[in-house]
Amino acid sequence: MSEIASVDLLAALLRADALETQLAALRPEGLPDHLRGPLPVSPGVQAALVASRRTDPADVLCLRRASPAAALALGVSAESLAHEAAGSALARAGGRSSGGVPDDPRRGLVAAVDPPGTMMEVMSGVALAFRLTREPRVAILVDDADDAASGYWHEGLNFAGVQEAPLVVVIDASARRPLTAAVPRITVRGPAYGVRGVTVEGDAPHLVLDAIAEAVSRARGGDGTQLVEVVPGTGGDPVDRMVQLDPSLADRLPELRDAAESEAAAAAEAARAAPRPTFDSPRPSPRPAMESVSGV
């Protein structure tokens, strides 16, 4: 997957970031705080996942927090995500479940549920199903470091490790609180569960992309559960860091940023103009709102 161009990674990052900002403004009052505002998954993880997902359409992906990055990776349009966030009548749920990301397992997208740590158990089960049915597919979970303080998290990882399930867990270590500060890195717990762990120091998208690609390849090849911990860099804005790593991106940055912001703004405007839901009629059948979009 290393052949993916830096410009595609940058475009993916900018699209996810611009849409995050618009979706945060669209979400109605009363939504839980952990679904408000930008996702606490590092931009390097987001960009790498968005790009890498284009090569493995059969796998199943879950981001622990509600984020457009995973859905965009699977071809869901920005407008569809805006309808979901606004809870409009044109959303797949018909406005009955506003503020989230569509759940569409057939397309490989699994929405997260609470409490923290639960999705480790869920995705371990998904991965085990792939192994038992001998399908060459992988379950990928992007989780927060602090979810490792949950008993559900450890039970799920232990289960996946014992079953040698093709599960790849990407840990975003952008925020470490006392709950998980007892160990320097979450990956040091991997051997206790029979799980291979790799730590990526710095969230440069290509580094993250290569680490995830290797982990997915190992899991698909029968090497069992893989753990990838990403420790973001501290050198300022991630876009600036990407340009520093690849100065050729500087000329493309304004064009890519404008395109991302225009797409996100148009999506938000369409959601605001859409009719509001009424619940005096039967629940609508899923609308064709999950169309694929071209480009990154």
C-alpha angles and dihedrals in degrees: 000000000000089000090077106114123244090236090060091051091049092048090050092051093048093048093051093045095049093047092047089059094050095044092051089058093047098051112103126243115273096045113136113267093241089065095051125097130351118351116257091229111111116256090238090060091047095049094046093049093048091052098040094049089066090071100046107046094159095062125092121239132194128179111200092222126050106267136154091222096085094043093047088051090058094050100262109150123243089238092056090053091048091054089051093050093047093044092230125171088253094062118108090248091048091239094303094114111032132182102033142092120268116264109223112156092176088066092042099258120126119184117221126243133195150286104067113261094027095106091059087064093043095049091044087059091048091051093048090053089056091052095047092049091044092235115157091230133122133211114221122197123186107199141173119255092235092059084074086076089070123094089220089061094054094043090052094047092046090050092049092047095049091047092045087230118182094248125144115197116195111196118203106210096182090119123035118180130181090275092074102018093100090091125043093228131013090227091071087074092059099088091055088063097038090252125139112234130197127183121209110203104208128018100243100153096233092053091049092044093053093047093049092044091053092046092050091048092051093047092048090048094057101264093125130227120001130200122204118183117195117202106192121227121250099217098113129263113014092225090056089049091053091051090049090053092047111023091185087076093067093082093050097044099087092048094047094045092049091050092049094047093046091051092049094046093049091049092051092048091052090052092050091050094048120103118267117245124262119200101201092095133062117282108276122245114252111286122225090258097126097076120153120253126210124236130025 
